[in-house]
Amino acid sequence: MPRSRSQASPFFAGFYSKDTIISLAFEHGNYGLWAVTLVTAGLTAFYMLRAYILAFGGKGGEYGGFWGGPYRGVGEPQEAPLTITIPLILLAIPSVIAGYWFGFFTYLDPKAPGLSFLTIVSDWKTWLGVVVSLLGFAWAYTLYARTDLAKINAFVQGNALLRVLHRILLHKYYIDDLYDLFVRYVVLGISHIAQAFDDYIIDGIVNGAASLVTTLGRDLRHVETGRVQTYMFGFFGGLAVLAAVVIVLVTVMK
């Protein structure tokens, strides 16, 4: 909501800084960027008022449809606890008065020029942004506070182009679907490969070495009998085998 308020509601906090940024885009010759920001201001005002009316108002409600429209939620709505209400109140206060710190840009960058109240409110580009935002508000109000949602939906579904655009917007440009596919088939795929490498290669080597040592220890412990005769037999048997190997090697080398 800050951008819509800054454009359509003069004297709120964001009105000064954001409209100055938009004006700078025009003054520096970035006319395409300036046009995009104007359109964005109108769209922001549109979807913010749309969100408000769909939540709290609608056709048939009080105050011209701004309050008490048909409830479209799930379950029984309840008043927010103080742990939510108090932070919202504290955030609302600077959203009104924080913009009057006109030296904020200079505070961040001493070389940056400070904001000027008279310069902002006397600039035609500022009020053009306000008009564009008011048009966005008017569009949202006409569609959602003065028209049945069933008629809007029927009109959109009856037009092929609007139906496709609605589907794209409803799925948020399919960004979440792309994230889901990327996580499911790329991230989780790499995770499964890494897990298999850890289970069968890393753990396989470590567990295999431990198993080899355990097996050798279990089998070789039978050699330790505690009998001198057995040790002497092994000693002289080993010498005999070594002598036989030496004799064979000497014979072959001749």
Beta strands, then each sheet from edge to edge (+ up, - down):
end
